[in-house]
Amino acid sequence: MLLGVNIDHIAVLREARKVADPDPLDALSICKRAGADQITIHLREDRRHMQDHDAKNIIEFSTLPVNLECAIEPSMIDIACTLKPHRVTLVPEKREEVTTEGGLAIMGEQAKLKEAIKRLQKNEIEVSLFIDPTLEAVKTSLDLHVEWIEFHTGKYANIYAMLYTNLSKTPHSIPELELSRKILKQMLGDELCNLRLLSCEAMERGLRVAAGHGLNMQNVAEIVEIETIEELNIGQSIVARSVYVGLEQAILDMKAKLIR
């Protein structure tokens, strides 16, 4: 299984102090040496972590394919078409959210999406849609003629965390998932079954399938078992682990988990 390493959280650390260090660009050679298959970055409209010069330098100097995540807002598509990354993953954005909380509401955004996709593909950029794992989202993605979809795995990760850790009644608890372990186990199985069925449907219809959000060393194994998912994009958990073991070892550890 392919691993896209999202290096946004290196920029998060830099922007916390508004200084020039650490520079996400320095991670490129480490990612390659550790066996990453792709570099993933998210250039947000509010530039809360990655800045324009980061995106430009990373795309220009990376010897690995770069997957640029961005909103469908026209000015962001302008930047993507100028920088020409290997792939653009179109994602939703809310200024108030800490991280991307769900997939694109693509059923209500077809006109904007069609225009963005047309411009990107005209510039020889592959397009992926970051979607919730629903049949409607897969069918709409097919109608939009993109090359890739990426399933938002946040629901799976949240259920897993509530089932296998002691988050209940802590500040990190998820109130709607404060349920019995029996119910959480059933929910986890249902979500894995859903991801398996939808990824198979998408692949059989010609879409390439990636997944990401909330995946870590503890919960990734069951996603890896879904053979029709060919790529995972993982960032926060790798960068967090690197604080203790170093970035190269953190990537090596995750790569080892992705072996089928």
Helices and strands as residue ranges (DSSP letters): E 2-6, H 8-17, G 24-26, H 27-33, E 38-42, H 52-61, E 66-70, H 74-83, E 87-90, G 106-108, H 110-122, E 126-131, H 135-143, E 148-152, H 154-164, G 175-177, H 181-204, E 208-212, H 221-224, E 231-234, H 236-245, H 247-257
